[in-house]
Amino acid sequence: MGHWRNLKDEYRSLVKRLEAGQIAMPEPSDERARAGWREILEIMFTPEEAELASRLPVMPSDIDRIAARVGIPADQLLPRLESMCEKGIVMDLVPPDGGRPRYLLSPPVVGFFEFSLMRAHDRLPQKRLAEAYDAYMHGDETFAREAFGGGTVIGRTLVHETGIAEEALPDVLDWESAREVVSGAKSWAVAVCYCRHKAQHLGKACDAPQEICLSLNGGADFVVRRHFGRSIDRSEAMDIMTASRERGLVQIADNVMNRPAYICNCCGCCCAQLCAVSEFGLPAVNPSGFLAHSDPGQCSGCSRCARACPVAAIKMDPQRVEARPKNTLTPVIDTGRCIGCGVCADACLKGSMKMVRRSERSRVPRDSMERVIRMAIERGRLAHLLFDEGASRGSRFLNRMVRALNALPGAQKIIAGEQVTSRFLRAALKRP
């Protein structure tokens, strides 16, 4: 790693530590991107914070377990963790019953990248950070492939229900419905959109609202507790969702079925996930269970759908029409690129474009544990996650991991078995 020779040891250790989580922060090869990568690390973490962060768990743990792990008395460790929570580089999860909080190292995304620009931060130079993020994420494919290049990604599309064909509406499941996801949450918060705020510092922001990203349940509790956003009620959350849909924004949720932590309202010009689709051709968002479909008999060829599509999945092809001297334009949908958001259907004034059920639905992890495991398997990091975390968390944690592993499809069980040498785990994966 010759490019690391001028990077302090604390930051090298932190980068290695992030590799144990669902998203790492790999060093890019492009010079400008590498400068941004280093700038992010040095702005977000002091050397002392980087050294401590490099020893923190990537799964939630209580203060006593962390103190034993890092060798710092709990009463000295707690104020350091609290300070790091205020910056968003550590997250604390407080049980609803008021029990002891659990702490974990924030991943880059969804994590300290977003938190750093979700408020007017008096501890961080936000314009410098925005420039560093832009250099790191757009000057080189390294981070985009790390975050969005695997089979399991961070976010999933929620279809605009207003655009679903009438016959498909009864088939919408609760976890697929933005309305049900929001109304079924226990707490809500709204915060500034990290992507649009970053674009503002770069002089590239569109006119979509900035205070528009929703956090739900435990995610909302953290955002409010650490002043990254403000608490709202269910009614205001629903109003934000409706207004976002009317503006043609894409609604992207946490890629889990149960208790998602957020819903972002995204534009194709600023959103890092949607830009990864357009810029690098990566499957950066798990598509909804729906697909755009045009009825040629109703289409006027106006191209509103193609212009509205946030990932450029629709193009207008000229078609000859009998007894007409001019061609008509017909939308052609790239079904492999379509994320199933429904923005095109809402843009269509003729009712030609509708969202219909896909013949094959993408798999959505049941919960965050399953998502973390799937991402670890796909990135070849399962053994690191299991044994690093298991060493300090005991059999209860390992049992949860094994249950999640057993819920995976057969092929992923085989891959998981190949990544570990534990006879216990291999035997567990053979259970029916």
C-alpha positions as CSV (number, residue, x, y, z in Angstrom):
1,M,0.0,0.0,0.0
2,G,2.6,2.5,-1.1
3,H,0.0,5.3,-1.4
4,W,-0.5,5.1,2.4
5,R,3.1,6.0,3.3
6,N,2.2,9.5,4.3
7,L,-1.0,8.5,6.2
8,K,-0.8,8.2,9.9
9,D,-1.0,4.8,11.4
10,E,-4.3,5.7,13.2
11,Y,-6.0,6.3,9.9
12,R,-4.6,3.1,8.3
13,S,-6.0,1.1,11.2
14,L,-9.4,2.9,10.9
15,V,-9.6,2.1,7.1
16,K,-8.8,-1.6,7.9
17,R,-11.5,-1.5,10.7
18,L,-14.1,-0.2,8.3
19,E,-13.5,-3.3,6.1
20,A,-15.2,-5.4,8.8
21,G,-18.5,-3.6,8.3
22,Q,-21.1,-3.6,5.6
23,I,-19.4,-0.7,3.7
24,A,-15.6,0.0,3.7
25,M,-13.8,3.1,2.6
26,P,-11.2,1.7,0.1
27,E,-8.3,3.7,-1.2
28,P,-8.9,4.8,-4.8
29,S,-6.2,4.8,-7.5
30,D,-7.0,8.2,-9.1
31,E,-4.9,11.0,-7.6
32,R,-7.7,13.5,-7.1
33,A,-10.0,10.8,-5.6
34,R,-7.2,9.7,-3.3
35,A,-6.7,13.3,-2.0
36,G,-10.4,13.4,-1.3
37,W,-10.3,10.1,0.5
38,R,-7.5,11.3,2.8
39,E,-9.2,14.7,3.3
40,I,-12.4,13.0,4.5
41,L,-10.6,10.8,7.0
42,E,-8.6,13.7,8.5
43,I,-11.6,16.1,8.7
44,M,-14.0,13.6,10.2
45,F,-11.6,12.0,12.7
46,T,-8.8,13.5,14.8
47,P,-5.9,11.0,15.2
48,E,-7.1,10.2,18.7
49,E,-10.6,9.5,17.4
50,A,-9.3,7.4,14.5
51,E,-7.2,5.3,16.9
52,L,-10.3,4.7,19.1
53,A,-12.6,4.1,16.2
54,S,-10.2,1.5,14.8
55,R,-11.0,-0.7,17.9
56,L,-14.7,-0.1,18.1
57,P,-17.3,-2.8,17.3
58,V,-19.2,-2.6,14.0
59,M,-22.3,-4.1,15.7
60,P,-24.0,-2.4,18.7
61,S,-22.3,-3.1,22.1
62,D,-22.8,-1.6,25.6
63,I,-20.2,0.6,27.3
64,D,-18.8,-2.1,29.5
65,R,-18.1,-4.5,26.7
66,I,-16.5,-1.8,24.6
67,A,-14.4,-0.7,27.6
68,A,-13.1,-4.2,28.0
69,R,-12.4,-4.4,24.3
70,V,-10.4,-1.2,24.0
71,G,-8.8,-1.2,27.5
72,I,-10.2,2.1,28.6
73,P,-12.2,2.5,31.9
74,A,-15.9,3.1,31.1
75,D,-16.0,6.4,32.9
76,Q,-13.2,7.7,30.7
77,L,-14.5,6.1,27.5
78,L,-18.1,7.4,27.8
79,P,-17.3,11.2,27.2
80,R,-15.1,10.3,24.2
81,L,-17.9,8.2,22.7
82,E,-20.5,10.9,23.4
83,S,-18.3,13.5,21.6
84,M,-17.9,11.1,18.6
85,C,-21.7,10.6,18.5
86,E,-22.2,14.4,18.2
87,K,-20.1,14.2,15.0
88,G,-21.9,11.1,13.7
89,I,-18.8,9.0,13.5
90,V,-20.2,6.8,16.3
91,M,-23.9,5.9,16.7
92,D,-25.7,5.2,19.9
93,L,-28.9,3.1,20.1
94,V,-31.1,3.6,23.1
95,P,-33.8,0.9,23.7
96,P,-37.4,2.2,23.8
97,D,-37.7,1.1,27.4
98,G,-34.9,3.4,28.4
99,G,-32.3,0.7,28.9
100,R,-28.5,1.2,28.5
101,P,-27.4,2.6,25.2
102,R,-25.3,0.6,22.8
103,Y,-22.6,2.1,20.6
104,L,-21.1,1.2,17.3
105,L,-18.8,2.6,14.7
106,S,-20.7,4.4,12.0
107,P,-20.1,3.1,8.5
108,P,-19.3,5.7,5.8
109,V,-22.8,5.2,4.3
110,V,-25.5,5.3,5.5
111,G,-23.5,6.9,8.3
112,F,-20.9,9.6,8.9
113,F,-20.8,10.8,5.3
114,E,-24.5,11.8,5.6
115,F,-24.4,13.0,9.2
116,S,-21.6,15.4,8.4
117,L,-23.8,17.4,6.1
118,M,-27.2,16.9,7.7
119,R,-27.0,20.1,9.8
120,A,-25.2,23.4,9.9
121,H,-22.2,21.9,11.6
122,D,-20.1,24.1,13.7
123,R,-17.4,21.4,14.2
124,L,-16.8,20.6,10.6
125,P,-15.7,22.5,7.5
126,Q,-18.6,21.5,5.3
127,K,-17.5,23.1,2.0
128,R,-14.1,21.3,2.3
129,L,-15.9,18.1,3.1
130,A,-18.3,18.5,0.1
131,E,-15.3,19.0,-2.2
132,A,-13.6,15.9,-0.7
133,Y,-16.7,13.8,-1.1
134,D,-17.1,14.9,-4.7
135,A,-13.4,14.0,-5.5
136,Y,-13.6,10.7,-3.8
137,M,-17.0,9.5,-5.1
138,H,-17.0,10.9,-8.6
139,G,-13.4,11.0,-9.6
140,D,-13.0,7.3,-9.5
141,E,-15.2,4.2,-9.4
142,T,-13.6,2.6,-6.3
143,F,-16.1,3.7,-3.7
144,A,-19.1,3.5,-6.0
145,R,-18.2,-0.2,-6.6
146,E,-17.7,-0.8,-2.9
147,A,-21.0,0.7,-1.9
148,F,-23.2,-0.1,-4.8
149,G,-21.5,-2.9,-6.8
150,G,-22.7,-5.9,-4.9
151,G,-25.8,-8.0,-5.2
152,T,-27.1,-6.5,-1.9
153,V,-27.2,-2.7,-1.8
154,I,-28.1,-0.2,0.9
155,G,-31.3,1.2,-0.4
156,R,-34.5,0.0,-2.2
157,T,-36.9,1.9,-4.3
158,L,-40.5,2.5,-3.1
159,V,-42.8,2.7,-6.1
160,H,-45.1,5.8,-6.4
161,E,-48.4,4.1,-5.8
162,T,-50.2,6.8,-7.8
163,G,-48.7,5.3,-10.9
164,I,-49.5,1.6,-10.3
165,A,-51.9,0.0,-12.8
166,E,-55.3,-0.5,-11.2
167,E,-55.1,-4.3,-11.5
168,A,-51.8,-4.4,-9.6
169,L,-52.8,-2.2,-6.7
170,P,-54.2,-5.1,-4.5
171,D,-50.8,-6.9,-4.9
172,V,-48.8,-4.1,-3.1
173,L,-47.4,-5.5,0.1
174,D,-47.2,-3.3,3.3
175,W,-43.4,-3.2,3.2
176,E,-43.4,-2.1,-0.4
177,S,-45.8,0.8,0.2
178,A,-44.3,4.2,1.2
179,R,-47.5,5.1,2.8
180,E,-47.5,2.0,5.0
181,V,-43.8,2.2,5.8
182,V,-44.3,5.8,7.1
183,S,-47.6,5.3,8.8
184,G,-46.4,2.1,10.5
185,A,-43.3,3.7,12.1
186,K,-43.2,4.6,15.8
187,S,-41.2,7.8,15.4
188,W,-40.2,10.2,12.7
189,A,-37.6,12.9,12.0
190,V,-36.7,15.1,9.0
191,A,-33.3,16.3,8.1
192,V,-31.4,18.1,5.4
193,C,-30.6,16.0,2.4
194,Y,-26.8,15.2,2.5
195,C,-26.6,14.9,-1.3
196,R,-28.4,18.1,-2.1
197,H,-26.5,20.0,0.7
198,K,-23.2,18.7,-0.8
199,A,-24.3,19.8,-4.3
200,Q,-25.1,23.3,-2.9
201,H,-21.5,23.7,-1.6
202,L,-20.3,22.7,-5.0
203,G,-22.7,25.1,-6.8
204,K,-24.6,22.2,-8.4
205,A,-27.8,21.9,-6.4
206,C,-31.2,21.7,-8.1
207,D,-34.3,23.4,-6.8
208,A,-35.7,20.5,-4.8
209,P,-36.1,21.1,-1.1
210,Q,-33.2,20.3,1.2
211,E,-35.1,19.5,4.4
212,I,-36.8,16.4,3.0
213,C,-35.0,13.2,4.1
214,L,-37.0,11.1,6.6
215,S,-35.6,9.0,9.4
216,L,-37.9,6.4,11.0
217,N,-38.0,4.4,14.3
218,G,-34.6,4.0,15.9
219,G,-33.0,6.0,13.1
220,A,-35.3,8.9,13.9
221,D,-34.5,8.7,17.6
222,F,-30.8,9.0,16.9
223,V,-31.2,11.8,14.4
224,V,-33.2,13.9,16.9
225,R,-31.1,13.0,20.0
226,R,-27.9,14.1,18.2
227,H,-29.5,17.1,16.6
228,F,-29.0,16.0,13.0
229,G,-32.7,16.7,12.3
230,R,-35.9,17.6,14.0
231,S,-38.7,15.5,15.3
232,I,-42.0,15.5,13.4
233,D,-45.3,13.6,13.6
234,R,-46.8,11.1,11.3
235,S,-48.9,13.7,9.6
236,E,-46.0,15.9,8.6
237,A,-44.0,12.9,7.5
238,M,-46.9,11.9,5.2
239,D,-47.1,15.5,3.8
240,I,-43.4,15.4,3.0
241,M,-43.9,12.1,1.1
242,T,-46.8,13.5,-0.9
243,A,-45.0,16.7,-1.8
244,S,-41.9,14.8,-2.8
245,R,-43.9,12.5,-5.0
246,E,-45.6,15.5,-6.7
247,R,-42.1,17.0,-7.4
248,G,-41.1,13.8,-9.2
249,L,-38.6,12.7,-6.6
250,V,-37.6,9.0,-6.1
251,Q,-38.4,7.5,-2.7
252,I,-35.6,5.2,-1.6
253,A,-35.9,3.3,1.7
254,D,-33.6,1.3,3.8
255,N,-33.2,-2.1,2.0
256,V,-35.0,-4.2,4.6
257,M,-38.6,-5.4,5.0
258,N,-38.9,-4.8,8.8
259,R,-38.5,-1.5,10.5
260,P,-36.6,0.5,7.9
261,A,-34.5,3.3,9.4
262,Y,-35.0,6.0,6.6
263,I,-36.7,7.1,3.5
264,C,-34.8,9.5,1.2
265,N,-36.6,11.7,-1.4
266,C,-34.0,11.7,-4.2
267,C,-33.4,13.5,-7.5
268,G,-31.4,12.0,-10.3
269,C,-29.0,15.0,-10.4
270,C,-27.8,15.1,-6.8
271,C,-28.4,11.7,-5.2
272,A,-25.2,9.6,-4.9
273,Q,-27.2,6.3,-5.4
274,L,-29.0,7.4,-8.5
275,C,-25.8,9.0,-9.9
276,A,-24.0,5.7,-9.5
277,V,-26.6,4.2,-11.8
278,S,-26.3,6.9,-14.4
279,E,-22.5,7.6,-14.1
280,F,-21.1,4.1,-13.6
281,G,-23.9,1.8,-14.7
282,L,-24.1,0.1,-11.3
283,P,-27.2,-1.5,-9.8
284,A,-27.0,1.0,-6.9
285,V,-30.6,0.7,-5.8
286,N,-32.6,-2.5,-5.2
287,P,-35.5,-1.9,-7.7
288,S,-39.1,-2.1,-6.5
289,G,-41.3,-5.0,-7.5
290,F,-42.8,-2.9,-10.3
291,L,-41.7,-2.0,-13.8
292,A,-42.7,0.8,-16.1
293,H,-44.9,-0.2,-19.0
294,S,-46.3,2.0,-21.8
295,D,-49.5,1.5,-23.7
296,P,-48.8,2.5,-27.3
297,G,-52.5,3.1,-28.0
298,Q,-52.6,5.9,-25.5
299,C,-49.0,7.3,-25.9
300,S,-48.7,10.7,-27.6
301,G,-45.0,10.6,-27.9
302,C,-44.5,13.7,-25.9
303,S,-41.3,12.3,-24.1
304,R,-42.3,13.5,-20.7
305,C,-41.6,10.1,-19.3
306,A,-38.1,9.9,-20.7
307,R,-37.3,13.4,-19.5
308,A,-38.6,12.6,-16.0
309,C,-36.8,9.2,-15.5
310,P,-34.1,9.8,-12.9
311,V,-31.8,7.0,-14.2
312,A,-32.3,7.6,-18.0
313,A,-33.9,4.2,-18.4
314,I,-36.3,5.4,-21.1
315,K,-35.5,6.6,-24.6
316,M,-37.8,7.7,-27.3
317,D,-37.5,5.8,-30.6
318,P,-38.9,7.1,-33.9
319,Q,-41.6,4.7,-35.4
320,R,-43.1,4.9,-38.8
321,V,-46.9,5.3,-38.8
322,E,-49.0,4.4,-41.9
323,A,-50.4,7.3,-43.8
324,R,-48.4,9.9,-41.8
325,P,-45.4,11.7,-43.3
326,K,-43.7,12.1,-39.9
327,N,-42.5,9.5,-37.5
328,T,-44.1,9.2,-34.1
329,L,-41.9,8.8,-30.9
330,T,-42.4,5.7,-28.8
331,P,-40.9,5.1,-25.3
332,V,-38.5,2.2,-25.1
333,I,-37.8,1.0,-21.5
334,D,-34.5,-0.5,-20.4
335,T,-36.0,-3.1,-18.0
336,G,-32.6,-3.9,-16.6
337,R,-32.0,-0.3,-15.7
338,C,-35.5,0.7,-14.5
339,I,-35.6,1.0,-10.7
340,G,-39.4,0.9,-10.6
341,C,-39.9,4.2,-8.9
342,G,-43.0,5.3,-10.9
343,V,-41.8,8.9,-11.6
344,C,-42.4,8.3,-15.3
345,A,-46.0,7.2,-14.7
346,D,-46.7,10.3,-12.6
347,A,-45.2,12.5,-15.4
348,C,-47.4,11.0,-18.1
349,L,-50.5,13.1,-18.9
350,K,-52.2,10.6,-21.1
351,G,-52.3,7.7,-18.7
352,S,-50.1,5.6,-21.1
353,M,-47.3,4.9,-18.7
354,K,-48.2,2.6,-15.7
355,M,-46.3,0.5,-13.2
356,V,-46.9,-3.3,-13.5
357,R,-45.6,-6.2,-11.5
358,R,-42.2,-7.5,-12.4
359,S,-42.1,-11.2,-13.4
360,E,-39.2,-11.7,-11.0
361,R,-38.9,-9.6,-7.8
362,S,-35.6,-8.6,-6.3
363,R,-34.8,-10.1,-2.9
364,V,-35.1,-7.7,0.0
365,P,-33.4,-8.7,3.3
366,R,-35.8,-9.3,6.1
367,D,-33.9,-7.1,8.6
368,S,-30.6,-5.3,9.0
369,M,-28.9,-8.4,10.4
370,E,-29.6,-10.3,7.2
371,R,-28.5,-7.4,5.0
372,V,-25.2,-7.0,6.9
373,I,-24.5,-10.8,6.5
374,R,-25.4,-10.8,2.8
375,M,-23.2,-7.8,2.2
376,A,-20.4,-9.5,4.1
377,I,-20.7,-12.7,2.1
378,E,-20.7,-10.8,-1.2
379,R,-17.6,-8.8,-0.2
380,G,-15.7,-11.9,1.2
381,R,-15.8,-10.5,4.8
382,L,-18.0,-13.0,6.6
383,A,-15.2,-14.6,8.6
384,H,-14.0,-11.2,9.7
385,L,-17.4,-10.1,10.9
386,L,-18.2,-13.4,12.6
387,F,-15.0,-13.9,14.5
388,D,-14.1,-10.3,15.3
389,E,-17.6,-9.6,16.6
390,G,-18.2,-13.1,18.1
391,A,-15.0,-12.9,20.1
392,S,-16.4,-10.2,22.2
393,R,-20.1,-10.8,22.1
394,G,-20.5,-14.5,23.0
395,S,-22.9,-17.2,22.0
396,R,-26.0,-15.1,21.9
397,F,-24.6,-13.0,19.1
398,L,-23.3,-16.0,17.2
399,N,-26.7,-17.7,17.5
400,R,-28.4,-14.6,15.9
401,M,-25.9,-14.7,13.1
402,V,-26.4,-18.4,12.5
403,R,-30.2,-17.9,12.4
404,A,-29.8,-15.1,9.8
405,L,-27.4,-17.3,7.8
406,N,-29.8,-20.1,7.7
407,A,-32.4,-17.8,6.2
408,L,-30.2,-17.2,3.2
409,P,-30.7,-19.0,-0.2
410,G,-28.8,-22.2,-0.6
411,A,-26.1,-20.8,-2.8
412,Q,-25.2,-18.1,-0.3
413,K,-25.0,-20.7,2.4
414,I,-22.4,-22.5,0.4
415,I,-20.4,-19.3,-0.1
416,A,-20.7,-18.5,3.6
417,G,-19.3,-21.9,4.5
418,E,-16.4,-21.4,2.1
419,Q,-15.5,-18.2,3.9
420,V,-15.1,-19.6,7.4
421,T,-13.3,-22.6,8.9
422,S,-15.4,-23.0,12.0
423,R,-16.7,-26.6,12.2
424,F,-19.5,-25.3,14.4
425,L,-20.7,-22.8,11.8
426,R,-20.3,-25.3,9.0
427,A,-22.6,-27.7,10.9
428,A,-25.1,-24.9,11.6
429,L,-25.3,-24.0,7.9
430,K,-26.3,-27.6,7.1
431,R,-29.4,-27.4,9.2
432,P,-32.7,-27.6,7.2
